[in-house]
């Protein structure tokens, strides 16, 4: 399952139930949320005036401390270019990673193939959940 993990440990993905929390997080970072029914990265991109520039939106999410996550049966891929180990994560994100490790899952940071899924024109809506107002 693919989703985003905020610095305070909130997961944005799956059923889109975190839209209100996403608005609060954006507002708390000085960003005025813009209505969107597309993926979270597009929501943030539009809120930042980037239209549908997915790569720029991803970079802004990384700057805000979000971690892109793909959780599989045996491994959890984490992506944020500024993060190379559990020690680089926020306390809440580190607790998340450690809990996944305790479940027996390997934790992988910035795996090249995972990073390429967003850089090779992969459908962004498959990377994050659809958000509804």
C-alpha positions, 0 to 999 in steps of 0.5 A: 500500500502506498501512502505519505507519512507526515512528520507527526506520524499521520498517514495520508492514503488508503481511503482518503479519510485524512483530508481534513488533517492534510488541510490542518498540516498544510495550514500549520506550515503556512500553506493555504489549502486549495480544493482538489479531488486528486492525489495529495501531491497534486493537492499540495502542488495546487495549494503552492500554485504549481498547477499539476507539476507532480515532481515539484509537488513531491519535492515540496512535500519532501521539504515539509518533512513528508516521507513517501511510503510503499508498504509491502508484505516483507519490506517498507520503502521510504522515500525522502532525499533528506533521509538516509536512516531512521536517525534522520526521521522525526520521532514519530516517523522513527517510531513508525519505522521501528514498529514495522521492523518489529513486525519483521519487515525490512526498512529500505530508504530511497530505494532507486527502483522505488524512486523511479516509480514517480520519476518514470511517468508513473500514474501519480494517482496510484502513488497516493490516495484520492482526496475528497472534500 
